[in-house]
């Protein structure tokens, strides 16, 4: 009778053993998924900030999140300001009861991709919006965000229906407009401005009534507009992207043809921000996971 009982128990033990090992494999598989995504996010940040994605420090996040995981591959596609980083990780999970089912270990793996794209919304903007088609900004994009040239962006020319390369945006639409504009010039607008929003504003460089000297020598971020409608103080600007710039000099006095702001464009990054799917890329970017184990779209 005891022999029959033993024979009956063996299948139960085997099924239990398989269940226990399967549970361990599931848990470790989830850890490896987290590890591959963490490694890809860290690699994307390193890529944007240093130009090198697959650094030892970035990929150390794989091991931090899943113990003995190993990086089986790390690659990039595109450019550091508009591309995709992919990290694959794997881990051997030993079976506690492997001898009972003829398997001593199981390998789990995961592949994650992170996409670098323009920022879709941000705080701290200055209200001096720049035309997307202004010559200096066009040259900055054409250089691949590498030129250190100083551009004198003047009041002449047109952008859509607006005369000039600049527009002064009223972010909150309240009545104390001049006071608000000066505060935003000095410290940035605290609210969120997103791609696709429209704001009332005046075309042209800020008037001498607004003190722009406070930002000379500083690096600021401003909205970029691609179109506008109506005229003068009733103008409405459509925000298409953002650009970061160092303000070199400001000339607001004199005739319209002599008024200008001299700037040097710069790249900027904002970790964890929303991606602007349709935004023009002026070098202000963020990064976000786009694919995990074949699920998702990184196009």
C-alpha positions in Angstrom: 0.0 0.0 0.0 2.8 2.4 0.8 4.4 1.7 -2.6 1.2 2.5 -4.3 0.9 5.7 -2.3 4.5 6.7 -3.3 3.7 6.1 -6.9 0.6 8.2 -6.7 2.5 11.1 -5.0 5.3 11.3 -7.6 3.1 12.9 -10.3 1.8 15.4 -7.8 5.3 16.3 -6.7 6.4 16.6 -10.3 3.5 18.9 -11.2 4.2 21.0 -8.1 7.8 21.3 -9.0 7.0 22.4 -12.5 4.6 25.0 -11.1 7.2 26.3 -8.7 9.9 26.6 -11.3 7.4 28.2 -13.8 6.5 30.8 -11.2 10.2 31.6 -10.7 10.7 31.9 -14.5 7.8 34.2 -14.8 9.1 36.5 -12.0 12.6 36.6 -13.5 11.1 37.3 -16.9 9.3 40.4 -15.6 12.6 41.5 -14.0 14.5 41.1 -17.2 11.8 43.1 -19.1 12.2 45.9 -16.6 16.0 45.6 -16.9 16.0 45.9 -20.7 13.8 48.9 -20.6 15.8 50.6 -17.9 19.0 50.0 -19.8 17.5 51.4 -23.0 16.2 54.5 -21.3 19.6 55.1 -19.7 21.3 54.5 -23.0 19.0 57.0 -24.8 19.8 59.6 -22.2 23.5 59.0 -22.6 23.2 59.2 -26.4 21.5 62.6 -26.3 23.7 64.1 -23.7 27.2 62.7 -24.7 26.8 61.3 -28.2 27.5 57.7 -27.0 24.6 55.4 -26.2 25.9 52.0 -25.1 28.1 53.2 -22.3 29.1 50.9 -19.4 27.3 53.2 -16.9 24.0 53.2 -18.9 24.0 49.4 -19.4 24.7 48.9 -15.7 21.0 49.6 -15.2 20.3 46.1 -16.6 22.2 44.4 -13.8 20.8 46.8 -11.2 17.3 45.8 -12.1 17.7 42.1 -12.7 20.7 40.8 -10.9 22.8 38.5 -13.0 21.2 39.6 -16.3 23.6 40.2 -19.2 23.3 42.6 -22.1 23.2 40.6 -25.3 23.0 43.6 -27.6 22.9 47.4 -27.6 22.4 49.3 -30.8 21.2 52.7 -32.2 19.4 53.7 -35.4 19.1 57.3 -36.7 20.8 60.2 -35.0 21.2 61.1 -31.3 18.5 63.8 -31.7 16.1 61.8 -33.7 16.7 58.0 -33.4 16.0 54.8 -31.5 18.1 52.9 -28.9 17.5 49.2 -28.5 18.8 47.0 -25.6 18.5 43.3 -25.3 19.0 41.5 -22.0 19.0 37.8 -21.0 19.2 35.7 -17.8 19.6 32.1 -17.0 17.1 31.0 -14.3 18.1 27.8 -12.5 15.4 25.2 -11.9 14.9 24.2 -8.2 13.4 20.9 -9.3 15.0 20.6 -12.7 16.2 17.0 -12.3 12.6 15.9 -11.9 11.7 17.1 -15.4 15.0 16.9 -17.1 15.7 20.7 -17.2 18.3 22.4 -15.0 17.8 26.0 -16.2 15.7 28.3 -18.5 16.9 31.4 -20.3 14.6 34.4 -20.3 15.3 37.4 -22.5 13.8 40.7 -23.4 14.3 43.5 -25.9 13.3 47.2 -25.3 13.5 50.2 -27.6 13.5 53.9 -26.6 12.8 56.7 -29.1 14.4 60.2 -29.1 12.1 62.9 -30.5 11.2 66.6 -30.1 9.6 67.7 -26.8 5.9 68.0 -27.0 5.3 70.4 -24.1 7.3 72.2 -21.5 7.3 74.9 -18.8 9.6 77.8 -18.3 9.3 79.3 -21.8 10.1 82.9 -22.6 7.3 84.7 -24.6 9.5 85.7 -27.5 8.4 83.2 -30.2 10.6 82.6 -33.3 9.4 81.9 -36.8 10.1 78.3 -37.9 11.3 79.6 -41.3 13.6 82.3 -40.1 16.9 82.0 -41.9 19.0 81.4 -38.7 16.8 78.6 -37.5 16.7 77.0 -40.9 20.5 77.1 -41.0 20.7 75.6 -37.5 18.5 72.6 -38.5 20.5 72.2 -41.7 23.7 71.9 -39.7 22.4 69.0 -37.8 22.4 71.1 -34.6 26.2 71.5 -34.8 26.9 75.0 -35.9 28.1 77.5 -33.2 27.5 80.5 -35.5 25.8 83.6 -34.0 22.7 84.6 -35.9 21.3 88.1 -35.9 17.6 87.5 -36.2 16.0 90.8 -37.2 12.5 92.2 -37.6 12.5 92.1 -41.4 11.1 89.4 -43.6 7.8 87.6 -43.2 6.6 84.3 -41.7 3.2 83.3 -43.0 1.0 86.4 -42.6 3.1 87.9 -39.9 5.8 90.5 -40.7 9.1 89.8 -39.0 10.8 86.7 -37.5 9.6 87.2 -34.0 6.3 87.2 -32.1 5.5 88.1 -28.5 3.0 85.6 -27.1 0.5 86.2 -24.4 0.5 82.8 -22.7 -2.4 83.4 -20.2 -4.5 86.0 -21.9 -5.0 88.1 -18.7 -5.3 91.9 -18.7 -2.0 92.8 -17.0 -0.1 91.9 -20.2 3.0 94.1 -20.0 3.7 93.0 -16.4 3.2 89.4 -17.2 5.4 89.6 -20.3 8.3 91.1 -18.4 8.0 88.5 -15.7 8.1 85.7 -18.3 11.1 87.3 -20.1 12.9 87.4 -16.8 12.0 84.0 -15.3 10.0 82.0 -17.9 6.3 81.2 -18.0 5.5 78.7 -15.2 2.6 77.0 -17.0 2.8 74.2 -19.6 2.9 75.1 -23.3 2.2 72.3 -25.7 2.8 71.7 -29.4 -0.4 72.7 -31.4 -1.6 75.4 -29.0 -2.4 78.9 -30.2 -1.8 82.1 -28.4 -2.6 85.8 -29.1 0.3 88.0 -29.5 2.0 90.9 -31.3 4.3 90.4 -34.3 7.9 91.6 -34.2 10.7 92.0 -31.7 9.6 93.2 -28.2 9.3 96.9 -27.8 11.9 98.9 -25.8 9.2 99.0 -23.1 10.1 95.4 -22.3 13.6 94.9 -20.8 15.4 92.2 -22.7 18.8 92.9 -21.2 18.0 90.5 -18.3 18.4 87.5 -20.7 21.6 88.7 -22.4 24.2 86.0 -21.7 21.6 83.5 -20.7 20.4 80.3 -22.4 16.7 80.4 -22.8 14.0 78.3 -24.5 11.3 79.8 -26.6 8.3 78.6 -28.6 8.6 78.3 -32.4 5.6 79.1 -34.6 4.9 77.8 -38.1 1.8 79.9 -39.0 -0.4 82.7 -37.8 -3.6 84.4 -38.6 -5.2 87.8 -38.2 -3.1 91.0 -37.9 -1.4 93.2 -35.3 -2.3 92.8 -31.7 -5.1 90.4 -32.7 -2.6 88.0 -34.3 -2.8 84.3 -33.3 0.3 82.2 -33.4 0.4 78.4 -33.7 3.1 76.7 -31.7 4.9 74.0 -33.7 8.0 73.3 -31.6 10.6 74.8 -29.3 14.2 76.0 -29.6 17.0 76.7 -27.1 19.3 79.6 -27.6 22.0 81.7 -25.9 21.1 85.4 -26.2 24.2 87.2 -27.3 22.9 90.8 -27.8 19.7 92.7 -28.0 19.0 95.8 -30.2 15.4 97.0 -29.8 15.8 100.7 -30.6 15.9 102.4 -34.0 14.2 101.5 -37.2 12.6 98.1 -37.8 15.4 97.1 -40.1 18.0 97.7 -37.4 16.2 96.0 -34.6 17.4 92.4 -33.9 18.3 89.8 -31.3 21.6 88.0 -31.8 21.5 84.4 -30.7 23.5 81.2 -30.7 21.2 78.1 -31.0 21.9 75.1 -28.7 20.6 71.6 -28.2 18.6 70.8 -25.1 17.0 67.7 -23.5 14.2 67.1 -21.1 14.1 63.6 -19.6 10.6 62.1 -19.2 8.7 64.8 -21.1 6.0 64.0 -23.6 7.2 63.5 -27.2 5.8 65.8 -29.8 4.9 63.4 -32.6 4.4 66.0 -35.3 6.8 68.7 -33.9 9.6 70.1 -36.0 12.9 69.1 -34.6 15.1 72.1 -33.5 17.3 70.1 -31.1 15.1 70.3 -28.0 14.4 66.6 -27.4 13.2 64.0 -25.0 13.1 60.2 -25.0 10.5 57.6 -24.2 10.0 53.8 -24.5 8.4 52.8 -27.7 8.7 49.0 -27.9 9.0 46.1 -25.6 9.4 42.6 -26.9 7.9 43.4 -30.2 4.9 45.3 -28.8 4.8 49.0 -29.7 5.8 51.2 -32.6 9.1 53.1 -32.9 8.5 54.6 -36.3 
